[in-house]
Amino acid sequence: MVEKVNVELLLVRKLVEDYLKSRVSDIVELTGDASSRKYYRFSHFEKSFVACLGSPFKNEEDSDFLKVQKLLSSNDINVPKIFSIKPAVGFFIEEDLGDSTLVSYLGGEASDETTVSCYKKIIDILIRLQSVDVRETIVSTRSFDFEKFSDESKMSVEYFLQSYLGAHENDLSDHAFLREINLINETLANHQGKVFSHRDLHSRNIMVKNGEYFLIDFQDARLGLPFYDLVSLLEDCYYPLSFEKRESIIKYYVDGSPLMAGYSRDEFDFLYNLSAIQRIFKALGSFTFINETRNDDRYLKYVGVGVHRLLELLSSQDELKSFYKILKRSYHEN
């Protein structure tokens, strides 16, 4: 019996060769991300391309990825070019952006100056992202609302606190703890001023090619507070920043973003910290969900980074004392 992976590779080869109208010698499967999509690299006349095989869709108008790709490309945001589409099998041929993610690019011997300079360039992209007109686009139809935040919290409670850390049932059903989770979600969901949000803007979803930065994995973009993508970038478990670097980059963002003109520093800090708590807690849920449901433990090495920063943030929030105590107890005692 032919293994599934061989069938997929045969399908990709056929689709690629149909598009090129010629044969290709090597098609190599690439290491996947946290999604179920599969990626393959191939070359043709000394140019390299990436083929993506995902879930089928009816036509271009049914593809979230294509709709957001066109929106960003039309607003001069660097995203991969698309060369061929086969909706019935969820197939794309894309521009090959290489293997250098931001985290791998900076993960060598990057100096503090280089790191901050790179992040400031990405902040420039973020400011442009947050000015994109999303009216009558797919982005305007979905939001970081209370339901979305609540779903993410439930996942993190179930897979991170309960299943991974083995938190006590009494803690998980503690009324004060549940009330604090709801407070976070309600505050962020109900605050005005939502803009384009990538939803997963971190160092693994930013590619570096020829000195330029490209965004990937943007298909789930939605409306959210400007703090959401900012904390996704600066509170990234994959590439944690020092306090000094983070503050320098935050100042650059605040000085450059028209959206920040109406916020005092106290208001900024409150919404930034609350957004960071929600985002990191969600990331911990994702890491442990992937481990448990897909038997993929690649992301567990980032749990400690996330917990350390989450405890630091929670410790400064008097209204989130139960959350802090339960996380600290579950992490250190179980």
Backbone hydrogen bonds, N-H to C=O, Kabsch-Sander energy under -0.5 kcal/mol:
donor,donor_aa,acceptor,acceptor_aa,energy
6,N,3,E,-0.6
7,V,3,E,-1.7
8,E,4,K,-2.4
9,L,5,V,-2.0
10,L,6,N,-2.4
11,L,7,V,-2.2
12,V,8,E,-2.7
13,R,9,L,-2.5
14,K,10,L,-2.3
15,L,11,L,-2.5
16,V,12,V,-2.7
17,E,13,R,-2.7
18,D,14,K,-2.3
19,Y,15,L,-1.7
20,L,16,V,-2.5
21,K,17,E,-1.8
22,S,17,E,-0.8
28,V,41,R,-2.6
30,L,39,Y,-3.0
38,K,53,L,-2.3
40,Y,51,A,-2.5
41,R,28,V,-2.9
42,F,49,F,-2.0
43,S,26,D,-0.6
44,H,47,K,-2.9
47,K,44,H,-1.4
49,F,42,F,-3.0
50,V,94,E,-2.2
51,A,40,Y,-3.4
52,C,92,F,-2.5
53,L,38,K,-2.8
54,G,52,C,-0.5
54,G,90,G,-2.7
57,F,87,P,-2.7
62,D,59,N,-1.9
63,S,60,E,-1.4
64,D,62,D,-0.7
67,K,63,S,-2.2
68,V,64,D,-2.5
69,Q,65,F,-2.4
70,K,66,L,-2.5
71,L,67,K,-1.8
72,L,68,V,-2.7
73,S,69,Q,-2.7
74,S,70,K,-2.3
75,N,71,L,-0.5
75,N,72,L,-1.0
76,D,73,S,-1.6
77,I,72,L,-2.4
78,N,76,D,-0.5
83,F,93,I,-3.2
84,S,93,I,-1.2
86,K,91,F,-2.6
89,V,86,K,-1.4
90,G,87,P,-1.4
91,F,86,K,-2.1
92,F,52,C,-2.1
93,I,84,S,-2.1
94,E,50,V,-3.6
95,E,81,K,-2.4
96,D,48,S,-0.8
97,L,95,E,-0.8
101,T,99,D,-1.3
102,L,203,S,-0.9
102,L,206,I,-2.3
103,V,203,S,-1.6
105,Y,101,T,-2.7
106,L,102,L,-2.4
107,G,103,V,-1.0
110,A,106,L,-0.7
115,T,111,S,-2.5
116,V,112,D,-2.5
117,S,113,E,-2.2
118,C,114,T,-2.4
119,Y,115,T,-2.3
120,K,116,V,-2.2
121,K,117,S,-1.6
122,I,118,C,-1.7
123,I,119,Y,-2.4
124,D,120,K,-1.8
125,I,121,K,-1.3
126,L,122,I,-2.7
127,I,123,I,-2.7
128,R,124,D,-1.7
129,L,125,I,-2.8
130,Q,126,L,-2.5
131,S,128,R,-1.3
132,V,129,L,-1.6
134,V,132,V,-0.7
137,T,134,V,-1.6
140,S,134,V,-0.7
140,S,137,T,-0.9
141,T,138,I,-1.4
142,R,139,V,-1.1
144,F,223,L,-2.6
145,D,143,S,-2.0
149,F,145,D,-2.4
150,S,146,F,-2.6
151,D,147,E,-2.2
152,E,148,K,-1.9
153,S,149,F,-2.4
154,K,150,S,-2.5
155,M,151,D,-1.9
156,S,152,E,-2.0
157,V,153,S,-2.7
158,E,154,K,-2.5
159,Y,155,M,-2.9
160,F,155,M,-0.5
160,F,156,S,-1.4
161,L,156,S,-2.0
162,Q,157,V,-2.8
163,S,158,E,-2.2
164,Y,159,Y,-1.2
165,L,160,F,-2.3
166,G,162,Q,-0.5
167,A,161,L,-3.0
171,D,168,H,-0.5
172,L,168,H,-2.0
173,S,169,E,-1.7
174,D,171,D,-1.2
178,L,174,D,-2.4
179,R,175,H,-2.3
180,E,176,A,-2.0
181,I,177,F,-2.1
182,N,178,L,-2.1
183,L,179,R,-2.1
184,I,180,E,-2.1
185,N,181,I,-2.3
186,E,182,N,-3.1
187,T,183,L,-2.4
188,L,184,I,-2.2
189,A,185,N,-2.3
190,N,186,E,-2.4
191,H,187,T,-0.9
195,V,224,G,-3.4
197,S,222,R,-2.0
202,H,200,D,-1.6
205,N,202,H,-1.8
207,M,214,F,-2.8
208,V,100,S,-3.3
209,K,207,M,-0.6
209,K,212,E,-2.5
212,E,209,K,-2.1
214,F,207,M,-2.6
215,L,78,N,-2.7
216,I,205,N,-2.0
221,A,218,F,-1.9
222,R,197,S,-2.0
223,L,139,V,-0.7
223,L,142,R,-2.4
224,G,195,V,-2.2
228,Y,225,L,-1.8
229,D,225,L,-0.6
230,L,226,P,-1.1
231,V,227,F,-2.8
232,S,228,Y,-2.1
233,L,229,D,-1.8
234,L,230,L,-2.6
235,E,231,V,-2.6
236,D,233,L,-0.6
239,Y,236,D,-0.5
241,L,234,L,-0.5
246,R,242,S,-2.7
247,E,243,F,-2.6
248,S,244,E,-2.0
249,I,245,K,-2.3
250,I,246,R,-2.6
251,K,247,E,-2.3
252,Y,248,S,-1.7
253,Y,249,I,-2.2
254,V,250,I,-3.0
255,D,251,K,-2.5
256,G,252,Y,-1.4
257,S,253,Y,-2.2
260,M,257,S,-1.4
261,A,258,P,-1.2
262,G,259,L,-0.5
263,Y,260,M,-1.7
268,F,264,S,-2.6
269,D,265,R,-2.8
270,F,266,D,-2.3
271,L,267,E,-2.3
272,Y,268,F,-3.0
273,N,269,D,-2.7
274,L,270,F,-2.1
275,S,271,L,-2.2
276,A,272,Y,-2.5
277,I,273,N,-2.3
278,Q,274,L,-2.3
279,R,275,S,-2.7
280,I,276,A,-2.8
281,F,277,I,-2.1
282,K,278,Q,-2.1
283,A,279,R,-2.3
284,L,280,I,-2.4
285,G,281,F,-1.7
286,S,282,K,-2.2
287,F,283,A,-2.8
288,T,284,L,-1.8
289,F,285,G,-2.2
290,I,286,S,-2.5
291,N,287,F,-1.6
292,E,288,T,-2.2
293,T,289,F,-2.9
294,R,290,I,-1.8
295,N,291,N,-0.7
296,D,290,I,-1.1
297,D,295,N,-0.5
300,L,297,D,-1.2
302,Y,299,Y,-1.6
303,V,300,L,-1.6
306,G,302,Y,-2.1
307,V,303,V,-2.8
308,H,304,G,-2.4
309,R,305,V,-1.9
310,L,306,G,-2.6
311,L,307,V,-2.7
312,E,308,H,-1.8
313,L,309,R,-2.3
314,L,310,L,-2.8
315,S,311,L,-2.1
316,S,313,L,-1.1
317,Q,314,L,-1.9
318,D,316,S,-0.7
320,L,317,Q,-1.8
321,K,318,D,-0.8
324,Y,320,L,-2.0
325,K,321,K,-2.6
326,I,322,S,-2.6
327,L,323,F,-2.4
328,K,324,Y,-2.5
329,R,325,K,-2.6
330,S,326,I,-2.5
331,Y,327,L,-2.4
332,H,328,K,-2.2
333,E,329,R,-2.2
334,N,330,S,-0.9
